[in-house]
Amino acid sequence: CDWSSDVCSSDLEVAVNYLQAILGDTIEVDTVDGPAQLEIPAGTQPGAVLTLSGKGVPKLGNPVARGNHLISLKVQLPTKLNGEERELLEQLAGHHTARGHKHPHKSGLFGGLFG
C-alpha cells in the first residue's frame, strides 16, 4: 500500500509457458473483483511485471479510487521435449544462426566441443 495516498496495489505471480511469452497470449487472472483478462504482449521477458490499472484494492473509505493489480510473470521452460518439439526448436535455432545471431553453445573457447 502507498499509505500517503491510501491506495493499495495488489500483487500476483502468474506462470506462463515459454510459447505464451514469445508469441503473446490473453490469459485469465484473478483480481479482487474476480477474473479479468490479461494481455501478454509477444516477446514478454521472464520476470516482467504487467499492470491491470484500477483493478487493485479499493481505497479505504472511497471504493471508487483503486490501486493497480500488478502481475509478475514467471516463464516456465519445458524440462523434457519430445522429438518433434526438439526438432522444431533446433530448426528455429538454425534460423537464428543463419540470420547472424550466434548460437550460445557454438561460440567461445569450448564452442566446438559441445552440441
Wavefront OBJ file of the C-alpha trace (Angstrom):
o trace
v 0.000 0.000 0.000
v 1.017 3.575 -0.607
v -0.083 4.923 2.748
v 0.403 8.535 1.642
v -2.418 8.153 -0.867
v -4.385 5.373 0.874
v -4.390 3.378 -2.379
v -3.243 -0.212 -2.405
v -1.852 -2.152 -5.312
v -2.234 -5.904 -5.264
v 0.468 -8.266 -6.488
v 0.172 -11.667 -8.147
v 2.667 -14.070 -9.695
v 1.423 -15.987 -12.738
v 3.173 -18.856 -14.518
v 3.076 -18.863 -18.318
v 4.800 -21.205 -20.718
v 7.624 -20.045 -22.967
v 5.414 -20.059 -26.063
v 2.922 -17.692 -24.427
v 5.813 -15.363 -23.531
v 7.327 -15.491 -27.021
v 4.141 -15.327 -29.104
v 1.858 -13.402 -26.736
v -1.479 -14.540 -25.352
v -4.517 -13.474 -23.384
v -4.997 -15.245 -20.077
v -7.463 -15.019 -17.229
v -6.153 -13.877 -13.843
v -7.865 -13.487 -10.503
v -8.343 -9.970 -9.149
v -10.046 -8.695 -6.008
v -13.239 -8.380 -8.081
v -12.975 -11.777 -9.751
v -11.477 -12.956 -13.034
v -10.053 -10.468 -15.550
v -8.356 -10.797 -18.940
v -4.627 -10.042 -19.075
v -2.934 -9.406 -22.417
v 0.598 -10.831 -22.537
v 2.481 -8.992 -25.299
v 4.633 -11.001 -27.711
v 8.251 -11.056 -26.575
v 7.469 -10.721 -22.877
v 10.583 -11.408 -20.799
v 10.736 -13.592 -17.671
v 10.071 -11.560 -14.547
v 8.148 -8.870 -16.444
v 5.507 -7.077 -14.397
v 2.248 -6.279 -16.182
v -0.348 -3.893 -14.785
v -4.122 -4.047 -14.700
v -4.826 -0.377 -13.975
v -7.547 0.285 -11.442
v -8.048 -3.412 -10.666
v -6.260 -3.374 -7.290
v -7.553 -2.894 -3.774
v -10.116 -0.102 -3.286
v -9.089 2.972 -1.296
v -10.266 2.807 2.293
v -13.402 4.950 2.615
v -13.577 5.580 -1.149
v -14.283 2.374 -3.089
v -14.226 4.286 -6.398
v -10.484 5.034 -6.085
v -8.454 1.881 -6.633
v -4.870 0.763 -6.799
v -3.395 -1.261 -9.632
v -3.135 -5.026 -9.875
v 0.495 -5.922 -10.634
v 1.158 -9.306 -12.215
v 4.682 -10.762 -12.246
v 5.214 -13.310 -14.999
v 7.130 -16.479 -14.294
v 8.071 -18.070 -17.619
v 8.208 -21.850 -17.382
v 10.602 -23.705 -19.653
v 9.996 -27.353 -20.536
v 12.182 -29.882 -18.739
v 11.589 -32.546 -21.383
v 10.958 -32.253 -25.107
v 9.601 -34.888 -27.424
v 11.417 -35.493 -30.714
v 9.186 -33.213 -32.765
v 9.479 -30.315 -30.288
v 13.263 -30.666 -30.162
v 13.490 -30.737 -33.960
v 11.353 -27.606 -34.291
v 13.432 -25.742 -31.709
v 16.668 -26.809 -33.402
v 15.283 -25.522 -36.723
v 14.485 -22.225 -35.042
v 17.984 -22.066 -33.538
v 19.432 -22.727 -37.010
v 17.237 -19.975 -38.464
v 18.597 -17.501 -35.906
v 22.181 -18.562 -36.633
v 21.585 -18.058 -40.365
v 20.288 -14.539 -39.664
v 23.528 -13.618 -37.882
v 22.529 -14.438 -34.315
v 25.187 -16.537 -32.654
v 24.042 -19.771 -31.066
v 25.278 -19.574 -27.451
v 26.679 -23.118 -27.452
v 28.663 -22.737 -30.676
v 30.914 -19.884 -29.594
v 33.641 -19.336 -27.037
v 36.632 -21.433 -26.073
v 34.755 -24.760 -25.940
v 32.126 -23.980 -28.612
v 33.220 -26.736 -30.987
v 33.290 -29.401 -28.287
v 29.662 -29.232 -27.195
v 26.376 -29.603 -29.046
l 1 2 3 4 5 6 7 8 9 10 11 12 13 14 15 16 17 18 19 20 21 22 23 24 25 26 27 28 29 30 31 32 33 34 35 36 37 38 39 40 41 42 43 44 45 46 47 48 49 50 51 52 53 54 55 56 57 58 59 60 61 62 63 64 65 66 67 68 69 70 71 72 73 74 75 76 77 78 79 80 81 82 83 84 85 86 87 88 89 90 91 92 93 94 95 96 97 98 99 100 101 102 103 104 105 106 107 108 109 110 111 112 113 114 115
